[in-house]
């Protein structure tokens, strides 16, 4: 059948609309690409903070602007400000450690006897024969580590303007996202064309994985890092705040954890001859820091994550590589969406096959 001219005109209009929509969308995404990560984090934070924001708005008699501002200020002072203070202190201590590592590497190269093993080490006598080669190699490695940290600090300084701009976009967006009666994530999912039940599943997975990551994983990592940093400070290890941040990052990764860093610190103290401090650190790591995860994770996380440890590990590492520090949250969230959308597809295919089987039998 030959299509009428009105039908052809309608088809061309639809095609033109689709092409223009794609062109404008691609241009807009490319223009705002640098701010998609802070926008995504603001949307996730807004979805998680919505229950608290609703209570504040109800208490204020429905004044959304004031309620959103109070919620935002609460998040800033209770969560973000202490974390920033710790990071700034860690950066200052890292700079001091870089200088000390550089001086130690130079002394080690010029004077190999700087580093000696205690007499109780079984291979201490054999070690004397290869001391020169090992100390030269250690000096080279330590100098490389020092240069790496110096370069990293330089990159942080260069990217400071971009970081603070992204931070402004995050807070500015979060302020308005909190005012929406319908969460921004729900509004975005409505444009996907998916079924309402699928949209609800995806939104619930975003919130649950984010809650598990932030409330569970990051909270536990913060507690373990703080306990480890305090133990390093008591033991007299230099740069306790810096190592505290290192422990927090290690605690986020499944299978690693803050106790590994503490045990390394205990080994360092043992080599230095501080046996009491080394034993105290090892006991602290084994009995206190290691059990924090087992005690708090069921309470804070519960069944929110619904992701296997392997999926959490690879999504966290992949998220860190792709998004930087934001990947600690975005990585597991994307993994949760990945699992959910494939489960939805499998359920849809299963339902289709079941319906086809029923049709064949009838």
C-alpha positions in Angstrom: 0.0 0.0 0.0 1.3 3.4 -1.0 1.7 5.8 2.0 -0.2 9.0 1.8 1.6 12.3 1.7 0.6 13.3 5.3 2.1 10.0 6.6 5.3 10.6 4.7 5.5 14.2 6.1 4.9 12.9 9.7 7.7 10.3 9.3 10.1 13.0 8.1 9.1 15.2 11.0 9.8 12.4 13.4 13.1 11.7 11.8 14.1 15.3 11.9 13.0 15.6 15.6 15.1 12.5 16.5 18.2 13.8 14.7 17.9 17.3 16.2 17.3 15.7 19.7 20.4 13.5 19.3 22.5 16.4 18.0 21.5 18.8 20.8 21.9 16.0 23.4 25.4 15.1 22.3 26.4 18.7 22.2 25.0 19.3 25.7 26.7 16.3 27.2 30.0 17.2 25.6 29.6 20.8 27.0 28.8 19.6 30.6 31.0 16.5 30.6 33.3 17.9 33.2 30.5 18.4 35.6 28.6 15.1 35.2 30.4 13.5 38.1 29.5 16.2 40.7 26.0 16.3 39.3 25.7 12.5 39.7 27.0 12.7 43.2 24.6 15.5 44.1 21.7 13.5 42.7 22.8 10.4 44.8 23.3 12.5 47.9 19.9 14.2 47.4 18.2 10.8 47.1 19.8 9.6 50.3 19.2 12.8 52.3 15.6 13.1 51.2 14.1 11.4 54.3 16.0 13.8 56.6 15.1 16.8 54.4 11.4 15.9 54.4 11.4 15.9 58.2 13.1 19.2 58.4 10.7 20.7 55.8 7.7 19.3 57.7 9.0 20.8 60.9 9.4 24.2 59.2 5.8 24.2 57.9 6.6 23.3 54.3 9.3 25.9 53.6 11.4 23.9 51.1 14.1 26.5 50.5 14.9 26.9 54.2 14.7 23.2 54.8 17.1 22.4 51.9 19.5 25.0 53.2 19.5 23.5 56.7 20.0 20.0 55.3 22.8 21.1 53.1 24.6 23.0 56.0 24.1 19.9 58.2 25.8 17.7 55.7 28.6 20.2 55.3 29.4 20.6 59.0 28.8 17.1 60.2 30.4 15.1 57.3 32.4 17.1 54.8 34.1 19.7 57.0 35.8 17.1 59.3 36.8 15.1 56.3 38.4 18.1 54.6 40.3 19.0 57.8 41.7 15.5 58.0 42.7 15.5 54.3 44.4 18.9 54.6 46.4 17.7 57.7 47.3 14.5 55.8 48.6 16.5 52.8 50.8 18.6 55.1 52.2 15.5 56.8 52.7 13.8 53.4 54.9 16.8 52.3 57.0 16.3 55.4 57.2 12.6 54.8 58.4 13.3 51.2 61.2 15.4 52.4 62.2 12.8 55.1 62.1 10.0 52.5 64.3 12.0 50.2 66.9 12.7 52.9 66.8 9.1 54.0 67.3 7.8 50.5 70.3 10.1 50.0 71.8 9.0 53.3 71.1 5.3 52.5 72.9 5.7 49.1 75.9 7.5 50.6 76.2 5.5 53.8 74.9 1.9 53.5 75.4 1.2 57.2 72.5 3.5 57.9 70.2 0.6 57.6 70.9 -2.4 59.9 68.9 -5.4 60.8 68.5 -6.5 64.4 70.6 -9.4 65.6 67.5 -11.6 66.1 66.8 -11.8 62.3 67.8 -15.3 61.2 69.5 -14.2 58.0 71.2 -11.1 59.5 74.7 -12.5 59.0 74.1 -13.5 55.3 72.5 -10.1 54.8 75.8 -8.4 55.5 77.3 -9.9 52.3 74.7 -8.3 50.0 74.1 -5.1 52.0 75.6 -2.8 49.4 73.4 -4.0 46.5 70.2 -4.0 48.6 70.8 -0.6 50.1 71.6 0.9 46.7 68.4 -0.6 45.3 66.4 0.6 48.3 67.8 4.1 47.9 66.7 4.1 44.2 63.2 2.8 45.2 62.8 5.4 47.9 63.9 8.2 45.7 61.4 7.1 43.1 58.7 7.0 45.7 59.6 10.5 46.9 59.5 11.8 43.3 56.1 10.1 42.8 54.7 11.9 45.9 56.1 15.2 44.9 54.5 14.8 41.4 51.2 13.8 43.0 51.2 16.9 45.3 52.0 19.0 42.2 49.0 17.5 40.3 46.7 18.2 43.3 47.9 21.8 43.3 47.3 22.3 39.6 43.9 20.7 39.8 42.8 22.7 42.9 40.8 25.2 40.8 38.9 22.5 39.0 38.3 20.6 42.2 36.7 23.6 44.0 34.7 24.4 40.9 33.3 20.9 40.9 32.7 21.2 44.6 30.7 24.4 44.1 28.6 22.6 41.3 28.0 19.7 43.7 26.7 21.9 46.6 24.7 24.2 44.3 23.0 21.3 42.5 22.4 19.5 45.8 20.6 22.6 47.2 18.1 22.5 44.4 17.8 18.7 44.2 16.7 18.7 47.8 13.8 21.0 47.0 12.3 18.7 44.5 9.2 16.9 45.8 10.0 14.0 43.4 13.7 13.0 43.6 15.8 14.0 40.6 16.8 10.4 40.0 13.2 9.4 39.6 12.6 12.3 37.1 15.6 11.3 35.0 14.5 7.6 34.9 11.1 8.7 33.6 12.8 9.7 30.3 14.3 6.3 29.8 11.0 4.8 28.5 11.3 1.8 30.8 8.4 0.3 32.6 7.5 2.0 35.9 8.4 -1.1 37.9 11.8 -1.2 36.2 12.3 2.5 37.0 11.4 1.8 40.6 13.9 -1.1 40.7 16.7 1.0 39.3 16.0 3.9 41.7 15.8 1.6 44.7 19.1 0.0 43.6 20.8 3.4 43.3 19.7 4.4 46.7 20.5 1.1 48.4 23.9 0.7 46.9 24.8 4.3 47.7 23.5 3.9 51.2 25.5 0.7 51.7 28.7 2.3 50.2 28.5 5.6 52.1 26.8 4.6 55.3 28.5 1.2 55.5 31.8 1.0 53.6 33.0 4.6 53.9 31.8 4.9 57.5 33.6 1.7 58.5 36.7 2.8 56.6 36.6 6.2 58.4 36.4 4.6 61.8 39.2 2.1 61.0 41.4 4.8 59.6 40.9 7.0 62.6 41.6 4.1 65.1 44.7 3.2 63.1 45.9 6.8 62.9 45.5 7.2 66.7 47.5 4.0 67.2 50.3 5.2 65.0 50.3 8.6 66.8 50.6 6.8 70.2 53.3 4.5 68.9 55.3 7.5 67.7 55.1 6.8 63.9 55.5 10.0 61.9 52.7 11.3 59.8 49.8 9.7 61.7 47.1 11.7 59.8 48.6 10.8 56.5 48.7 7.1 57.3 45.1 7.4 58.7 44.0 8.5 55.2 46.0 5.6 53.7 44.2 3.2 56.0 40.8 4.6 55.0 41.5 4.0 51.3 42.8 0.5 52.1 39.7 -0.3 54.3 37.4 0.5 51.3 39.0 -2.3 49.2 37.7 -5.8 50.1 40.5 -8.2 51.0 43.0 -5.4 52.0 41.8 -3.4 54.9 43.4 -1.0 57.4 44.9 -3.8 59.6 47.4 -4.6 56.8 48.8 -1.1 57.0 48.9 -1.3 60.8 50.8 -4.7 60.7 53.3 -3.1 58.3 53.8 -0.3 60.8 54.2 -2.9 63.6 56.9 -4.7 61.5 58.7 -1.3 61.0 58.7 -0.7 64.7 60.0 -4.2 65.3 62.9 -3.6 62.9 63.6 -0.4 64.7 63.8 -2.3 68.0 60.6 -0.8 69.5 59.2 -4.3 70.4 56.6 -3.2 73.0 55.1 -0.6 70.6 55.2 -3.2 67.7 53.4 -5.8 69.8 50.9 -3.2 71.0 50.1 -2.2 67.3 49.8 -5.8 66.2 47.4 -6.7 69.1 45.4 -3.5 68.4 45.1 -4.4 64.7 44.1 -8.0 65.4 41.7 -7.5 68.3 40.1 -4.1 67.7 40.5 -2.7 64.1 40.0 -6.1 62.4 36.8 -6.7 64.3 35.3 -3.3 63.5 34.2 -4.5 60.1 32.6 -7.7 61.4 30.7 -5.9 64.1 29.5 -2.7 62.3 29.0 -3.9 58.7 25.8 -6.0 59.5 24.4 -3.0 61.5 25.2 -0.2 59.1 24.9 -2.1 55.8 22.5 -4.9 56.4 21.2 -6.2 53.0 21.4 -2.8 51.3 24.3 -3.6 48.9 23.2 -7.0 47.5 26.5 -7.2 45.6 29.1 -9.9 45.8 32.5 -9.0 47.3 34.2 -9.6 43.9 31.8 -7.2 42.2 32.4 -4.6 44.9 36.2 -5.0 44.5 36.4 -4.6 40.8 33.8 -1.8 40.7 35.6 0.1 43.4 39.0 -0.3 41.7 37.5 0.5 38.3 35.6 3.5 39.7 38.8 4.9 41.2 40.6 4.5 37.9 37.8 6.1 35.9 36.3 8.8 38.2 39.1 9.3 40.8 38.0 9.5 44.5 34.3 9.8 43.4 34.6 6.3 42.0 34.4 5.0 45.6 30.7 5.7 45.3 30.0 5.8 41.6 31.8 2.5 40.9 29.6 0.3 43.2 26.5 2.3 42.1 27.2 1.6 38.4 27.8 -2.1 39.3 24.4 -2.2 41.1 22.7 -0.7 38.0 24.6 -3.1 35.8 23.3 -6.1 37.8 19.8 -4.7 38.1 19.3 -4.0 34.4 20.6 -7.4 33.4 18.4 -9.1 36.0 15.4 -7.1 34.6 16.3 -8.1 31.0 16.6 -11.8 32.1 13.2 -11.6 33.8 11.7 -10.0 30.7 13.1 -12.7 28.5 11.9 -15.4 30.9 8.4 -13.9 31.0 8.4 -13.8 27.2 9.5 -17.4 26.9 6.8 -18.4 29.4 4.1 -16.6 27.5 5.3 -18.2 24.3 5.2 -21.6 25.9 1.6 -21.0 27.1 0.6 -20.0 23.6 2.1 -23.2 22.1 0.2 -25.3 24.6 -3.1 -23.6 24.0 
